[in-house]
Amino acid sequence: MWLGVIIQAVLLLAFMLVIYLWFAKLRKNVVAQLAALEQRLEFSAQQQEHGKHELEELRAGVIGVGQRVLQLDAGLAQLNSQLSADMQQLADKQQALELTDPESKIYSRAMKMVQLGADLEEIMRECELPRAEAELLFNLHQQKQL
């Protein structure tokens, strides 16, 4: 009878030892998986931090580019304004020159006649221009229409 109890006790101890070893191995695997997950989590946190820094750099760069575009736009507006003023001044000077230069009046009148459809002979007669100059005016008018 004692022998049966001893055998049962030994079998129970052996079974408990197997279960303990199995749990120890399982615990070791869980600890290894946990360590791997912690490493991945730390790597992900580093990547996220790196991404934040890159995003901040890009954001700062975009702001800088935007400011530069605004500066260039303001400069362009100023240049356009200056160009318009210069063009107006040039037109005024050209008109003043046309009013004071009698030859220029003749050419202006001849050009108007060309634009209104006058023929070569009529322009030569009315403006007292040589044929070569009248033909030149016709050619200039044709180039402007193209």
ABEGO torsion letter per residue (X at the ends): XAAAAAAAAAAAAAAAAAAAAAAAAAAAAAAAAAAAAAAAAAAAAAAAAAAAAAAAAAAAAAAAAAAAAAAAAAAAAAAAAAAAAAAAAAAAAAAAAAAABAAAAAAAAAAAAAAAGBBAAAAAAAAGBBAAAAAAAAAAAAAAAX
